[in-house]
Amino acid sequence: MPKVLIATEKPFAKEAVQRIKSEFDAAGYQQVWLENYTDPAELRKAAADAEAMIVRSDIVDEALFNAAPKLKIVVRAGAGYDNIDLSAATAHNVVVMNTPGQNSNAVAELALGLMIYMARGKFNGKSGTELAGKKLALFGFGNVGRRLAKMAQGLDMEVYAYDPYISSEIMTQEGVTPLNKVEDIFTTGDYISLHIPATAETKKSINWDLLSLVKNHCILVNTARKEVIDEDALIKVLQEKSKFRYVSDIAPDCSEKLLEEFAERVFWTPKKMGAQTEEANTNAGVAAARQIIAFFEKGDTTFQVNK
């Protein structure tokens, strides 16, 4: 039976580990667990005879594929997969999948929590503002965006969204006002929440042309990837708009400068925390295990991302 490597520099929650093991035990698959490793060489060594892998934010690159000649499938337990070299995977005839939707609620809750935290001045004891009646503009209306929209509507926020891949009809059905172009996000939102992947097209796409459009009091929430932000433009908008605030679940590369100049108006979590809940861990991990089993047993490639 297939040998599966579960490689997690950031380990799964205890319940997730138990349920992943149960899925593979029931299927009769051999498992190797590599947790809390610190050297990529450890990952390459563990993958040497693996036929399948489950990873989280672990780097899966050309060197890994060269070290794992038996590898047939890698599943990223989560939605984003920019930690995996898709071109190298394809060249080595390895199928890459993600587990879309499994972390959506966790990321949406974090985004909402970050919005409240900044609206209340990071709980500094001074008067803050409320979310009710404010305009939330979503850049991306996939699983996370839709979940966040429902939460925001429950707080009486006006929700708008732009997504070139989602129809206006779907947004309208969800009670969300569709926006016609990306610039509308930045002119509309009192809060702007980013839900876009880091691709060649989107990296540094949140640039000065867009950020210069924001309202002075706007709060920009980034639970996507730090790479989508043009950090020079971010610094500039913080300098020019005295009430603009930026909050993220990952530290930007220019974090020291931002803290030195704008400590009251910026915040980020110590590590990327969007999917860091026990429920999301379990959902994504179990989905990854089931996708691997379905791949070997049925040839199912439903969630393949390197087609």
C-alpha positions in Angstrom: 0.0 0.0 0.0 1.1 3.6 -0.5 3.5 5.2 1.9 2.4 8.7 3.0 4.7 11.3 4.6 2.9 13.9 6.8 5.5 16.7 7.0 4.5 19.6 9.2 7.1 22.1 10.5 4.0 23.6 12.2 2.3 20.4 13.6 -1.4 19.6 13.3 -3.6 19.8 16.4 -3.8 16.6 18.4 -7.3 15.8 17.2 -6.3 16.3 13.6 -3.4 13.9 14.0 -5.7 11.3 15.5 -8.2 11.6 12.7 -5.6 11.7 9.9 -4.1 8.5 11.3 -7.5 6.9 11.5 -8.2 7.6 7.8 -4.9 6.1 6.7 -5.2 3.2 9.1 -8.6 2.3 7.8 -7.2 2.4 4.2 -4.2 0.3 5.2 -1.7 3.0 4.2 1.8 3.3 5.7 2.4 6.6 7.5 5.5 8.5 8.4 5.2 11.6 10.5 7.8 14.4 10.5 6.9 17.2 12.9 8.8 20.3 14.2 11.7 19.7 11.8 14.2 22.6 11.4 16.3 21.6 8.4 15.0 21.1 4.8 17.4 18.2 4.5 15.3 16.3 7.1 12.3 16.8 4.9 14.1 15.6 1.8 15.5 12.5 3.6 12.0 11.6 5.0 10.5 11.9 1.5 13.0 9.7 -0.2 10.6 6.7 -0.6 7.3 8.4 0.0 4.6 8.1 -2.6 2.3 10.8 -1.1 2.8 13.8 1.1 0.7 16.1 3.2 2.2 19.5 4.0 1.0 22.7 5.5 3.3 25.7 4.9 6.3 23.5 4.3 8.4 24.3 1.2 8.1 21.7 -1.5 10.6 22.6 -4.2 12.8 21.2 -7.0 15.2 19.8 -4.5 12.5 17.9 -2.7 11.1 16.4 -5.9 14.6 15.3 -6.9 15.0 13.6 -3.6 11.6 11.8 -3.8 11.5 9.8 -7.0 8.5 7.7 -6.0 6.3 10.7 -5.1 3.0 10.8 -7.0 0.9 13.4 -5.1 1.4 16.3 -2.6 -1.6 17.7 -0.8 -1.4 21.1 0.8 -3.7 21.1 3.9 -5.1 24.5 3.3 -6.2 26.8 0.5 -3.0 28.6 -0.5 -0.2 26.6 -2.3 2.5 29.1 -3.1 4.9 27.1 -0.9 4.8 24.4 -3.6 6.8 24.7 -6.9 4.0 23.7 -9.3 6.2 23.8 -12.4 8.7 21.4 -10.8 5.9 19.2 -9.6 4.5 18.9 -13.1 7.9 18.2 -14.6 8.3 15.3 -12.1 4.7 14.1 -12.9 3.5 14.8 -9.4 -0.1 15.9 -8.8 -0.5 18.8 -6.4 -3.8 19.5 -4.6 -5.1 21.9 -2.0 -8.1 21.6 0.3 -10.2 24.6 -0.5 -12.8 25.8 2.0 -11.5 23.8 4.9 -9.9 26.8 6.6 -12.4 29.4 5.5 -14.3 30.0 8.8 -11.0 30.2 10.7 -9.6 32.9 8.4 -12.8 34.8 8.3 -13.1 34.9 12.0 -9.5 36.1 12.3 -10.2 38.9 9.7 -13.2 40.0 11.7 -11.2 39.9 15.0 -8.5 42.0 13.5 -11.0 44.6 12.3 -12.5 44.9 15.7 -9.0 45.1 17.3 -8.0 48.0 15.1 -11.4 49.7 15.3 -10.9 49.8 19.1 -7.5 51.3 18.9 -5.8 48.0 19.8 -7.6 48.2 23.2 -5.6 51.2 24.3 -8.2 52.5 26.7 -9.3 55.3 24.4 -12.6 55.6 22.5 -12.7 53.5 19.3 -15.3 53.1 16.6 -17.9 50.4 15.8 -18.2 48.2 12.8 -22.0 48.6 12.5 -23.0 50.9 9.6 -19.5 50.9 8.1 -18.6 49.7 4.6 -16.6 46.5 4.1 -15.1 46.0 0.7 -13.8 42.5 -0.1 -11.1 41.9 -2.7 -12.0 38.3 -3.6 -15.3 36.5 -3.0 -14.2 32.9 -2.6 -14.8 30.7 0.4 -13.3 33.1 2.9 -14.8 36.2 1.4 -18.3 34.8 1.5 -17.9 33.6 5.1 -16.6 37.0 6.2 -19.5 38.7 4.3 -22.0 36.8 6.4 -20.3 37.6 9.6 -20.1 41.3 8.7 -23.7 41.4 7.7 -24.6 40.1 11.1 -22.9 43.2 12.6 -24.9 45.4 10.3 -22.0 46.3 8.0 -22.6 47.2 4.4 -20.7 44.6 2.3 -19.2 45.1 -1.1 -17.0 42.8 -3.2 -14.9 42.6 -6.3 -13.9 39.3 -7.8 -13.3 39.0 -11.6 -14.0 35.2 -11.3 -17.3 35.4 -9.5 -20.5 36.7 -11.1 -22.4 39.7 -9.9 -25.5 37.5 -9.6 -23.8 35.3 -7.0 -22.8 38.3 -4.9 -26.2 39.8 -5.1 -27.8 36.5 -4.0 -25.5 36.7 -0.9 -26.7 40.2 -0.1 -23.4 41.7 -1.2 -23.1 44.7 -3.6 -20.9 43.9 -6.5 -18.1 46.3 -7.5 -17.2 46.8 -11.2 -13.5 47.3 -11.0 -10.6 46.8 -8.5 -10.3 50.6 -7.9 -13.8 50.6 -6.5 -12.7 48.5 -3.6 -10.3 51.2 -2.4 -12.6 54.1 -2.9 -15.5 52.4 -1.2 -14.3 50.6 1.9 -14.1 51.9 5.4 -12.6 48.4 5.9 -10.9 46.6 3.0 -10.2 42.9 3.4 -7.9 41.1 1.0 -8.6 37.5 -0.1 -6.4 37.0 -3.1 -3.6 34.5 -3.7 0.0 35.4 -4.3 0.6 34.8 -8.0 2.9 36.5 -10.6 -0.1 38.8 -11.3 -1.0 39.7 -7.8 2.4 40.1 -6.1 2.8 43.8 -5.2 -0.5 44.5 -6.9 -1.8 46.4 -3.9 0.3 49.4 -5.0 0.3 53.1 -4.8 -2.2 53.5 -7.6 -4.7 51.6 -5.5 -3.7 52.7 -2.0 -3.7 56.3 -2.9 -7.5 56.0 -3.3 -8.4 54.9 0.2 -10.3 57.0 2.7 -8.2 58.6 5.3 -9.7 56.5 8.1 -9.6 53.2 6.1 -8.4 50.0 7.8 -6.7 47.5 5.4 -6.9 43.9 6.6 -4.6 41.4 5.0 -5.2 37.7 5.8 -4.0 36.8 2.3 -0.2 36.9 1.7 2.3 39.6 2.5 3.6 39.4 -1.1 0.5 41.0 -2.5 1.4 44.3 -0.8 3.7 46.8 -2.4 5.5 47.8 0.9 6.9 51.1 -0.4 3.3 52.1 -1.2 2.1 50.9 2.2 4.7 53.1 3.9 3.7 56.1 1.7 0.0 55.8 2.4 0.7 55.6 6.2 2.8 58.7 5.9 0.2 60.7 3.8 -3.1 59.5 5.5 -2.9 60.1 9.2 -5.7 57.8 10.2 -5.1 54.9 7.8 -4.3 51.6 9.5 -2.9 48.3 8.4 -3.4 44.9 10.1 -2.2 41.5 8.9 -1.7 38.0 10.1 1.9 38.0 8.9 4.7 40.4 9.4 5.7 42.5 6.4 9.3 42.6 5.3 9.4 46.3 6.4 8.0 45.5 9.9 10.8 47.3 11.8 10.3 50.5 9.9 6.5 50.4 10.3 6.8 49.8 14.0 9.3 52.6 14.4 7.2 55.2 12.6 3.5 54.0 12.9 3.3 51.7 15.9 -0.2 52.9 16.8 -1.6 52.2 13.4 -0.2 48.8 12.4 -0.4 45.3 13.8 0.3 41.7 12.7 0.2 38.4 14.4 3.5 36.7 15.4 3.0 34.0 12.8 0.5 33.5 10.0 -2.5 32.5 12.1 -5.4 32.3 9.6 -5.8 28.6 9.7 -4.5 28.1 13.3 -7.6 26.7 14.9 -8.1 23.1 16.0 -11.2 22.9 13.8 -9.4 24.2 10.7 -6.4 21.9 11.4 -8.8 18.9 11.6 -10.9 19.8 8.6 -7.9 20.4 6.3 -5.9 17.5 7.5 -8.7 15.0 7.2 -9.6 16.4 3.8 -6.0 16.0 2.6 -6.0 12.3 3.8 -9.2 11.6 2.0 -8.0 13.2 -1.2 -4.9 11.1 -1.2 -6.9 7.9 -0.7 -9.3 8.9 -3.4 -6.4 9.6 -5.7 -4.9 6.2 -5.3 -8.1 4.2 -5.1 -10.2 6.0 -7.8 -7.8 8.3 -9.7 -9.7 11.3 -8.4 -7.9 14.6 -9.2 -10.7 17.0 -8.3 -8.6 19.4 -6.4 -5.5 19.3 -8.6 -3.9 22.8 -8.9 -1.1 22.1 -11.4 -3.2 21.0 -14.4 
